[in-house]
Amino acid sequence: MTDAALVGIILIVGMFGLMALGVSVSISIGLPSAVALLLLLGPDQGIFTAAQKIFNGIDNFALLAIPFFVLAGAIMNQGGIATRLINLAKVMVGRMPGALAQTNTLANMLFGSISGSALAGAAAVGSSMAPSQRKDGYDMRFAAAANVASAPAGMLIPPSNVLIVYSLVSQASVGALFLAGYIPGILWGAACMLIIWLYSRKRPELRGSSRPSLRTGLLVLWQAVPSLMLIVVVIGGIVFGYFTPTEGAAVAVIYATVLSLVYRTVTVKDFPKILLQGTRTSSVVIFLIALSSIMSYAMTFSGIPRLVGNWMTEFTDSKIVFLLLMALILLIIGIPLDATPAVLIFTPIFLPIAIEYGIHPVHLGIMMVFNMSIAVISPPSAPVLFVGAKVANVPVEQVIAKLMPFFLSLIAMLLIIQFVPVLTMWLPEQAGLIFP
């Protein structure tokens, strides 16, 4: 048996076996990977290499952007910024069929553009919208499904932690990836809003209230502008080179802190709790990155990426078939795996093949993150699905049926993103970050 076959069996059986036993994703990835290195390199060298890869996997200045962005999101969540974004969304879509569900979707997009987290959006926006939706007679199964389906837009609309991780593996420009995520992220939200419109157009009781006055609309916009300016300051600064992603994330923390103190929604006494929340979330992500680095090295050392690449190029010389195969693999593997380790593990496999087919690394990154964004709402192990069901106080299995139309529309949108690269590449090309 070749090294690649042996390592592949150990990783697949070990990872999925441990997950089936309820072991955390991090340990399920790291333990079989360490065992594979012990068999490949021997006990002494294997242990040393595994420890080295854990350290090297997180010994990167750019990774500091992740805990900073997570902390900024925690501050904004505690600071009532979600409420201001929800009020702005109500003004913008308050007359559409299914107005509250439409508001939920738009608010998730706005909140995601600041926090970069699908889970944070589903929790913060969903818990704020659920009482109003229940009061207005919404089917809470559908309301939860709309919240769950729209929350991952924050993984595409910058700042996005997953895109930062992809940039480290692929060496693609973070600024280019951030700009490339806007149109796909907006299209994600538009696909969800279309499903809500189709569901609600024959239900007049779900139509929104009367159009707000101009004064009310301007007041709501004025209250939301300081929050929205965070996007301009941070993303604009990163894209146009005024500061690095890590520096931009630190600016986001300072901005969110000052804004929350000005709003008087956060006091100095609240910061220990906020810091603890941000630390817990960040530690999970960083630990995943560290242990995923062992698996990535074990696969590379045994030659698995090269073998998979050879198999795919022998199986087909069609770019279309390659993209469809990649999407299928990522959708399946993304159900048990978190987006961060999936990107770390599969980027070295797919990136060389994509370059051979003439696919730009930035386009590949957006396609991969779009795939993984669908995976985080795909049952049975979808974390966003469980959070969305919990805040709506409905059983998960009842939400799944209502989620299916959203799921199918997002699959269709994924295919559009894959086969119409201009939707991804246009903004970074216009900004001069990449060249056609």
C-alpha positions, 0 to 999 in steps of 0.5 A, a space after each residue: 500500500 502506498 503512503 498516500 493510500 495509507 494516509 488517506 485511509 487513516 485520515 478519512 476513517 479516523 476523522 469521520 469515525 471520531 466525529 460519529 462518536 461526538 468528538 470535536 471537529 478539531 480533535 477529529 482532524 488533529 488526532 488522525 493526522 498526528 497518527 499518520 505522521 507517526 507512521 510516515 516519519 516514525 515516533 520521534 520525528 512524527 511527534 516533533 513534526 506534528 508539534 512544529 506544524 501546530 506552531 507554524 500553522 498559527 505563527 502568522 501575523 495576518 492571523 491576528 486579524 481573526 481574533 480582532 474581527 471576532 472581538 469587534 463583532 462581539 462589541 458591536 453585538 453587545 453595543 446595540 448596533 444590530 438593532 440600528 441595522 435592523 431599523 435601517 433594513 425595515 425602512 428599506 424593505 418594509 413594504 415588500 411581501 414578507 416584510 419582516 423576513 425580508 428585513 431579517 435577510 437584509 439585516 443579516 447582510 448588513 450585520 455580516 458586512 460588519 461582523 463577518 460571522 454567520 453564527 453571530 448574524 443568526 443569533 443577534 438578528 434572529 433573536 431581535 426579529 423573532 418576537 415581531 415575526 411571532 406577533 405578526 403571525 409568521 410561521 416561525 418555521 419559515 421565519 427561522 429558515 429565512 434567518 438561517 439561509 441569509 446569515 451566511 452572507 456574512 461569510 462572503 461580504 467582507 470582512 470574512 475570516 474564511 477569506 483571510 485564511 484562504 489568502 494565507 494558503 493561496 497567497 491571493 490578495 486579501 483586498 482583492 478577495 474582500 472586494 470579490 466577495 461583495 457581489 456574490 454576497 449580495 446575490 446570496 441575499 437576493 436569492 433568499 429575498 426572492 424565495 421570501 417574496 414567492 412565499 409571501 406574495 399570496 399572503 397579504 397578512 405578511 405585507 409590511 406596514 405603511 411607508 415610513 415618513 421621510 423624516 423617520 427614514 432619514 432619522 433611522 439612516 442617520 442613526 445607522 450611518 456611524 455603524 455603516 462607516 465602519 465598513 468604509 473605514 476598515 474595508 476601504 483602508 485594507 483594499 486601498 493599502 492604508 493598512 494591513 488586514 490585521 491593522 484594519 481589524 484592530 481599527 475595527 475594535 477601536 471604532 466599535 468600542 468608541 461607538 458603543 461607548 458613545 451610544 452608551 450601550 456598553 460600559 467599562 464593566 461590560 468589557 470583561 464579559 465581551 473579551 471572554 466571549 471574543 476569546 472563546 470564539 477566537 480560540 475555537 477558530 485558531 485551534 482549528 487552524 492549528 490542527 488543520 495544519 497537521 492534516 494539510 502537511 500529512 496530505 502534502 507529504 504523502 502526495 495526496 494533492 498530486 494524486 487527486 490532481 492527476 486523477 481529476 485531470 485524467 478523469 476530465 479535461 473539461 473545466 466545467 466538469 472540474 468545477 462541478 466535481 469541486 462543488 460536489 466534493 466541497 458541499 459533501 465534505 463541508 457538512 461535517 467540516 467547519 469552513 476554516 479547516 476545509 479551506 486549509 485542507 482543500 485549497 492546496 488540492 484544488 488551487 494547482 488544478 484550477 490554475 491549469 484550467 485558467 481559473 484565477 485564485 481569487 475566483 476559486 476562493 470565492 467559489 470555495 467560500 460560497 460552497 462552504 457557506 451553503 454547507 454551514 446551513 446543510 443538515 445534519 451538522 449545520 451550526 447556523 441551522 441549530 442557532 437559527 432554530 434555537 432563537 426562533 424556539 422551533 425544532 430543527 427538523 421542522 426548520 429543515 423542510 422550510 429551508 429546502 427552497 432556500 437551499 435550492 436557490 443558493 445551489 443555483 446561485 453557486 452555479 452562476 458564480 462558478 460559471 460567470 466569473 465576471 461577477 466575482 472579478 469585476 470589482 477587484 479588476 476595477 480597483 486595480 488589484 488584479 488584472 484580466 
